[in-house]
Amino acid sequence: MVYSLTDFSFKKIADKIDWKLLLFLMLFLDVKLAVKIPALILIYLLRFNFSFNFSLKNSRLPLFYLLIIGVSFISLLVNQSYHSTNYLPLFFMGIILWALCLLAIHQVKLSVENNSAEVLHRTILVFFIINAAFSFFNIAHIVWETGAINPYRYQGEYQKYFIGTGDYIRGLTFDTSTTNAVLNAFGVIYFLSRKNWMMVLACMAVLLLTGSNFTNLALIAVLGVLFIFRSTKDQKSFIVVCLMFLVIFMAKVSPQNNMYAYETFKNAIAPPKVTAVTASTDQKAVPVLSAEDMRRAFAKKYLDSIKNARNKTVVVPAKPATPIPSVGQGRIIIPGPDINTPPYQTPIDTSAEQRQLLAFIDHHESELPISSKNTFSWGLPGKGIAALQTVRFLQHNPVKIMAGDGLGNFSSKLAFKATGLGLEGGYPAKLVFINKDFVMNHLDVYLNFFSKRAELHSLTNSPFSVYDQLLAEYGLLGLAAFILFYIRFFARHYKKLTYGLPLLMLMLAVFFIDYWFEQLSVIVFFELLLLLNIKETSPSSPVNYVPSRA
């Protein structure tokens, strides 16, 4: 039986969904660790079970989580990191994060084992409906606040929204908009396989609202593969509809974002030759590009094309507007301020967060070969630089190739968090720990881009990546454990997977953009969908999977 939005009724399905699982997902996917941990405690109180049943062959859960914890201890001993007092609290905090991942997938697996496939499908449907409601509320609030029907073109309030409007579409998790984007990309693939067209469109709409260019491109690539190899006529039609949604959004709703994505890709392939100049601030000489910085320049191109078609008269916001009598109607029209003028554009003042980063750069100038320079020049994006740093580091430190540099020592959310700079949440000042390898490599890259104007604060310039984290901090052992005992755990069922295989393909791309295991959000939902798909396509499953009909 299929449930679409038109069929949705709380009374109708109140006793037909897994409320424990739904409550767990709603709480555990919240951005705050202070909510995630109580969510785990609550679900274990409601469903007390610690029978993980690991085994080398046909393990109930991925052995990856146990192995990565083991590699962490090996690295601790090999690198003798235990000599640093402040490192041990960081190390055990990292072990706790991996343990939380294990505890979460165990509860997800219990839900899959204890419920029929249809109960789980209805539970997932309810989750996506609630998340969509939160996301549409986010955009509605922005429209109400700005008074602009399309805030993606609204340039007031120093461009608080405009090209960055999608950053505020965070949905149910209150996490970054990227998290919301990835979840809804999952939803597009999942509901496309289920042939729930209303939810396909709802998830695609939310995804586009987040403005996540990378997720859009990754999803379109996966949908392209599905269109060619694994889709019915109806599914092909809705893949085309999703593509049309994307084109309309990029061309009409947020054209400056379209230009930004194009220019970012072009600059990554062939960096432009830009002469950098410096401007002085309270802290130090801050690099300012003569081309007015990347995103601002892209937005300006769009604004100029609009402005040329307008009246050349400019109303100065600093002076009271002069009433203009309307012709023939006796009404007085008071023109509003021109938000295209400099006072309403992006401020050039250095923010408090940037000042903190600049102060750190000043204090550690000798250890920061990239960010300590007073000039900025285009080159590889931050992710490319970070990948090269990891490879070079291991080349110069062969003893660390097998077990890595150690948990929190080189490339992880925890490494950034432990700096005490508030980059990934708060951290006790007396426990602050920054490994020298981290300072001279990935932290240096991060500071080089994120201590400057907001136009450079993009995913392409962030060193965050699961692959980088595993190789740098856990070495070849960690990377092998990930491939053989996590990816293979799901991929070995590839012949039977329906929506699971394209989801796996998408997740392999998404692993490039953040430290998702430490986020404790997207991974959990990905595991739920894959475990469910394996259950319903397994010959031993009591429920025979039949593709849904609209």
DAMOPE-V64369 format. One record per helix or strand. SS is the DSSP state (2 for helix, 1 for strand). FROM is the first residue (numbers start at 0). TO is the last residue. Records with the same first field share a line. If there is no record, write none. Layout:
SS = FROM-TO + FROM-TO
//
This chain:
2 = 4-6 + 9-12 + 18-27 + 32-45 + 63-78 + 80-82 + 84-113 + 116-145 + 150-152 + 155-158 + 161-167 + 170-172 + 176-193 + 196-209 + 212-228 + 232-252 + 254-268 + 293-306 + 341-343 + 351-362 + 364-366 + 381-395 + 397-399 + 412-416 + 428-430 + 435-439 + 441-449 + 453-455 + 458-460 + 465-490 + 498-509 + 515-518 + 521-536
1 = 275-279 + 284-288 + 323-324 + 331-332
//
